[in-house]
Structure formats: structure tokens, C-alpha cells
């Protein structure tokens, strides 16, 4: 287990790729459960356990389908286990890193400086997440950086649209 955590941290820092992740079904299961668990924990600042779990399951299922489709389109279906395991494992790491930021952002009123710093931190996490997704997809799909980032952005935008369609944002404009 410690080996996988270290490996996913290396992937998150762009030092290893999905090809370095073992393709064993048990690794995929552990990675998937880790992503789902950390998604729920990180989401509890905003949602009930039930809604956090439902959002996590939907997001995980969408990520699996998206990954399978893009790999199939590039004739790399055999890379699914490693790619999806890498995406799930790194998502678990990022969720744990992002959890305190989400907790802070859902808390009490912040001053202007604190709100700006919090906003920059959230922005940085999104950029990091897109960069890591681009890194994984570029390796899995044999693309350059621009192609990998493009696939990661497509994944992000479609994923947000699906989550918002299933769980329409409440209140506000």
C-alpha cells in the first residue's frame, strides 16, 4: 500500500506515468476505492454523506467511461487498468490535499486578503489537477503535452456538466 501511495505522489508530481502503475485488478480496486473515499471525505464540507457519496459514484463512473472511450478511440484499450488506476490514485492524493482548502472555503466569512489567497489556492489546485490529468493522458494516449492537456480539459468540462446536470447548483446565480 505504501508503494502505491508513493507511486501516486510521483505521478502527481509528474515524475512517473500511468505506465508505471501495476495493471493488476486489485490495484485498480484499491485506487478506485481510495478516490471514492477521499472524494466523499473532501465533499462533506458542502454535502451530506449521501449526496457526497452519490456525487463520488457518478464522478468515478464518468471518469471510467471517459477514460475507456478516449483509450478506445486511440486504439489503446489495453491501457485502461493502468490509466484508470493512475487517475483514481492521483485523484485520491489530490482530494486529500484539497480537503483542508475545501473545509476553509465552506467556513466562516473571510477577510478580503484571506478570500483572495483562498481563491488563488483553489485556482492552483485546479491548474495542478489539469496538469496531472494531462500528464497521465499524454502518456496513455501517446500524445504531446498540448494533446494531453486538451483531453484533461475536455474531461473536466464534461465532468462538471454531468455533475451539474445530475445535481443542479442550489441558490445563487
N, C-alpha and C positions, 0 to 999 in steps of 0.2 A: 504494500500500500504506500509506504514511504517513497518507494521508487517512482510510482505513478505521480504522486504529488510533485516530486522534484522534476519529473519529466514535463508535467503540465506547466510548471513555473518556467522551465526553459523555453517551452513553446510560447508562453505568454510574453517572454522577453525576446522572442524571435531568434532564439539560439538553436532550436530543434524544430522539426516539422512533423506533419502527420505521419510521414513515412517512418518515423522513429517510434511511433506508438504501436505496441503489440496488437495484432489483429484478432486476438482471442475473444470469443463471445463474452467471457466473464469480465474482461477489461471493459468492453462496451457497456455491459450491465452496470458495473461499478461507476463508470463515468456518467452514465445516464442518471442513475440514482443520486449521485453527487450533485449533478446540475440541478435536478428537480428539488432536492432537499435545500440546497443553498438558495435557489430561486424563491422558494416558499419562505425561508427564514428572512431573506432580504426584503421580501414584499410585505411582511407582517406590519411594517410601519404604516402602510397605506390600506391594506385589505384584511378582511377576516381570513382565518385559516382556510375555510372552504373556497373562497374566491381566489386566494393566493395559490392554492393547490390546482384549481381549475385553470387559472391562467398559466401556471407552470406546465401542466399537462398539454395544454393547447400549444404553447410556445415550443415545447420539446417535440411534439408530433409534427408541428410545422417545420422545425429545423431538420428533422429526419427526412421529411418528404422533399424539402428544398434541396438538401444535400444529395439525396438519391437522384433527383431529376437532373441537377446540373452535372453530376458524375456520369449519368447515363447519356446525356447529350454530348459529352466529350468522350464517350466510349471508355470510361474508367470505372464502371460499376464495381469492379473487384476491389476498389479502394474505399468502399463505403464504410466498412467497420473501422478502419484506422482513422479516416477523415471524421466520421461522426463521433468516434471516441475522443479525438483531439478537440473537436468543437465543444463537446459536452464537458470534458475535463477542464479545459481552459475557461469555459463559462462558469464552472464551479469556483475556480480560483478568482475570477473577476467578480463574481457575485459576493464572495466573502470580502474582497477588498472594497467593494462598493457599498456593502451593508451599512457601515458607520455613516457614510455620506447620506444615504437614504434616510437613516434614522434622524440625522441632524436636520435634513431638509423638511421632515414632517413635523418637527418640533415647534417650539415657541417662536415668536416673532424675532427676526434677526435684524440687527442694525444694517445700514447701507453697506458698510465695508464687509461685514460678515456675509451678507447676502451675495455680494459680488464675488468674494472668494469661494463661496459655496457653488455659485454658478460656474465659475471657472473650473472648479474641481469636477463638477458634473460633466462639463464640456470635455475636459481632458480624459475622463473615463470613456466617454463616447468615442473620441478620436482613437484612444488606445484600443478599445474593443474593435473598431473598424479595421485598424491596422493589423491586429492579431487575426481577425477573420480573413482579411486579405492575404496575409501570410499563409494561413492554412489552405485557403482555396487556390492560391497561386501554385503551391506545391502539388496539391491533389489533382489539379486540372492542367498542369503543365502550362501555366500562363506566366506572363511577366507581372511586375507589381501593379501596373495600371489595371490589367485584367482582373487580378485578384481583389484589388480594392473595389473595382466595379461590381464584382459578384457579391462582395461583402455588403456594399451599399444596397444593392438590389435585395439581398436577404433582409437587411434591416428595414427597408421601406415596406416590403411586402409583409414582413412580420408585424410591424406596427399597424398596418392596415387591417390585418386579420384580427389582432388583439382588440383594436378599437371597434371593429365590426361586431365581434362577439361580446365585448364588454364596453359599450359606449361610455365615453367620459361623462362623469356626473357634474352638473353645475358649471358655472363659469361660461366663458365664451371662447 
